[in-house]
Amino acid sequence: MTMIYSSELLKGTLRTIILKLLADNKKMYGYEITQKVKELSRERIQITEGALYPTLHALEADGLVTTKTEYIGRRIRKYYSLSAAGKTATKEKVQELSNFIGTMITILDIKPKTA
């Protein structure tokens, strides 16, 4: 059985996850982001539309993400990509999260798993 992480844990990391995915993939559309996170987390992280789109809109409002609309057949698809400021912010956010995880490991006294 796969444990799905709580939305409470996800809330503080969603911006960083999205920024890093966009840095690694150049441009992505919303559904593609949710599926990539699901795949990379082995289904432990499942981002809902209700969490994803407000975060993408906030990143866009903050100037970290730009959008481009493309027609795919008869459908319109909105692609998100990082702005120059978004590229800088991604590095900072990933480093901040890495430091935070290290601090949590210390506070919670988590020992590495041995094989």
C-alpha positions as CSV (number, residue, x, y, z in Angstrom):
1,M,0.0,0.0,0.0
2,T,1.4,3.4,-1.0
3,M,1.1,6.2,1.6
4,I,-0.1,9.4,0.1
5,Y,1.4,12.5,1.9
6,S,-1.1,14.9,3.5
7,S,-2.0,18.2,1.8
8,E,-0.6,19.8,5.0
9,L,2.9,18.6,4.2
10,L,2.5,19.4,0.5
11,K,1.3,23.0,1.0
12,G,4.7,24.3,2.1
13,T,6.5,22.6,-0.8
14,L,4.2,22.9,-3.8
15,R,5.8,26.1,-5.1
16,T,9.3,24.6,-5.0
17,I,8.1,21.4,-6.6
18,I,6.5,23.3,-9.5
19,L,9.4,25.6,-10.0
20,K,11.9,22.7,-10.0
21,L,9.8,20.7,-12.5
22,L,9.6,23.7,-14.8
23,A,13.4,24.2,-14.5
24,D,13.9,20.6,-15.5
25,N,11.3,20.4,-18.3
26,K,11.4,23.9,-19.8
27,K,7.6,24.1,-20.3
28,M,4.7,22.1,-19.0
29,Y,0.9,22.3,-18.8
30,G,-1.1,21.7,-15.7
31,Y,-2.2,18.1,-16.1
32,E,1.4,17.2,-17.2
33,I,2.7,18.7,-13.9
34,T,0.3,16.7,-11.8
35,Q,1.2,13.5,-13.7
36,K,4.9,14.0,-13.5
37,V,4.8,14.6,-9.7
38,K,2.7,11.5,-9.3
39,E,5.2,9.5,-11.3
40,L,8.3,10.9,-9.6
41,S,6.8,10.4,-6.1
42,R,5.6,6.9,-7.0
43,E,2.1,8.1,-6.4
44,R,2.8,9.4,-2.9
45,I,2.2,13.0,-3.9
46,Q,-1.0,13.7,-5.8
47,I,-1.6,17.4,-6.6
48,T,-5.2,18.4,-7.1
49,E,-6.3,21.0,-9.5
50,G,-7.6,23.0,-6.5
51,A,-4.0,23.2,-5.3
52,L,-2.1,23.4,-8.6
53,Y,-3.8,26.2,-10.4
54,P,-3.9,28.8,-7.6
55,T,-0.2,28.1,-7.1
56,L,0.6,28.5,-10.8
57,H,-1.4,31.8,-10.9
58,A,0.4,33.0,-7.8
59,L,3.8,32.2,-9.4
60,E,2.7,34.0,-12.5
61,A,1.6,37.0,-10.5
62,D,5.0,37.0,-8.7
63,G,6.7,37.2,-12.1
64,L,8.3,33.7,-11.6
65,V,6.3,31.9,-14.3
66,T,5.2,32.9,-17.8
67,T,2.4,31.4,-19.9
68,K,2.0,30.6,-23.5
69,T,-1.2,29.3,-25.1
70,E,-0.9,26.8,-27.9
71,Y,-3.6,25.1,-30.0
72,I,-3.4,21.3,-29.9
73,G,-5.9,20.3,-32.6
74,R,-9.1,22.0,-31.5
75,R,-8.0,22.3,-27.9
76,I,-6.2,25.2,-26.2
77,R,-3.4,24.2,-23.9
78,K,-1.7,26.7,-21.6
79,Y,2.0,26.0,-21.0
80,Y,3.9,27.4,-18.1
81,S,7.6,28.1,-18.1
82,L,10.1,29.9,-15.8
83,S,10.9,33.6,-16.3
84,A,14.5,34.7,-15.6
85,A,13.4,35.6,-12.1
86,G,11.9,32.2,-11.8
87,K,15.2,30.5,-12.6
88,T,16.9,32.4,-9.8
89,A,14.0,31.7,-7.4
90,T,14.1,28.0,-8.2
91,K,17.7,27.7,-7.1
92,E,17.0,29.6,-3.9
93,K,13.8,27.7,-3.1
94,V,15.4,24.3,-3.7
95,Q,18.4,25.2,-1.5
96,E,16.0,26.5,1.2
97,L,14.0,23.3,1.2
98,S,17.1,21.2,1.3
99,N,18.4,23.1,4.4
100,F,14.9,22.8,6.0
101,I,14.9,19.0,5.4
102,G,18.3,18.8,7.0
103,T,17.1,20.8,10.0
104,M,14.0,18.5,10.3
105,I,16.2,15.4,10.2
106,T,18.2,16.9,13.1
107,I,15.2,18.0,15.2
108,L,13.3,14.7,14.7
109,D,16.4,12.7,15.2
110,I,15.8,10.7,12.1
111,K,18.5,8.1,11.4
112,P,19.3,6.9,7.9
113,K,17.8,3.5,7.0
114,T,20.3,0.7,6.7
115,A,19.9,-2.1,4.2
